[in-house]
Every structure is written in C-alpha cells, then in structure tokens.
C-alpha cells in the first residue's frame, strides 16, 4: 500500500479517536456512541489492506472481537455489558497471542520481562481485589492472558516473520493496550475518576501500532 494512503488513513483514525475522547469529555453522548466503534472499524479497514498472511488473519479476528468489546463497553457501568466486553477482549488477546507467536521458537522472552509482568499483575490484583466481587476469577484469567499477550509481543523480536521495526511497533502497541486496560480496571474496581475515557487514547494508539506491524 502506498505510504501516502497509509498516512491519510492514520490521520483519519487519529482525528476520529480524538473527537471520540473529546465527545466524552464534553458529555456529547450520541457523538461518542457513534465515534467509539467507528474508530475501531477504521483500524480494521487499515488491517484489511495489509498483505495476506496468517498474522494478518489472526489480528483481523482479534480486531473484530475488539469491536464487539468496544460496543459493549460503551455502557461499561452496566455489569452485563462489562462482562460481555471482558469476554470479547479476552478472545481478542488470545488471537493476538497466536499472531505474535508466529515464527517464534518455543521459548520465553528475557526472564526480566516475565518477572516484571508477574509482579505487576500481583500488585494490580491486590489493588483490584476488594472491588471485584463475583469477578475475581474472570479478572484473574483476563490478567493472566493480557500479561501473556505482552510477553508474546516481546518475543516477536526473535520472530522470523516480523522485522525489528515491526516487532517494536507490535510490542509498543501491546504495552499501550495493557495500560489502557489498567485504567479501565482502576476506574471500575478501585476509584472512579472523571475523564477515565482517556484510556481510549492509549487503546486506539495500541490497536493502530499493532496493525502497523503488518506493514
């Protein structure tokens, strides 16, 4: 795909993402409800234009489930919709784990990364636990899977499929996705705070970087 075309699409994605966040900050709910899934659909459209590959197909499937999660989490204060979103994004991360692992030998990344992820998960769970209620087990599963997603993204630096530049974009995207989910969880399980939708800035940047690993 021509670089100019990619640049135009990235600009449009950035504009819709910022307008989406601004709509939430200004309490323009109808505009927010429209722009939130539309931004993800634009990212999906970008992914669809990359060269066919197993990685592309797996990432595309993950993005489709992300769209489901995005739609469900529009009303994330509703417990039912939050659970749907949790399941949808769990499936997304499973597809991403598979995509990131292509071409990687069966080995873990640097032990330091594993240690950091485990310690961070334990610390975060300790903070989330008092507010989890019936979601303790689902959240443990989700935290395990998203941690593995980040670890697999780090392993892409040793992949035969991804170049160093692609692996860097992929890993940066995975880390931003992790940060976005921490913000969502903190707002729900620890302390609600105004403008918590700032997580979308990290989320859309994450998804875009992950998709750009295909180019």
Secondary structure, 3 states (H helix, E strand, C coil): CCHHHHHHHHHHHHHHHHHHHHHHHCCCHHHHHHHHHHHHHHHHHHHHCCCCCHHHHHHHHHHHHHHHHHHHHHHCCCHHHHHHHHHHHHHHHHHHHHHHCCCCCCCCCCHHHHHHHHHHHHHHHHHHHHHCHHHHHHHHHHHHHHHHHHHHHHHHHHCCCCCHHHHHHHHHHHHHHHHHHHHHHHHHHCCCCCCHHHHHHHHHHHHHHHHHCCC
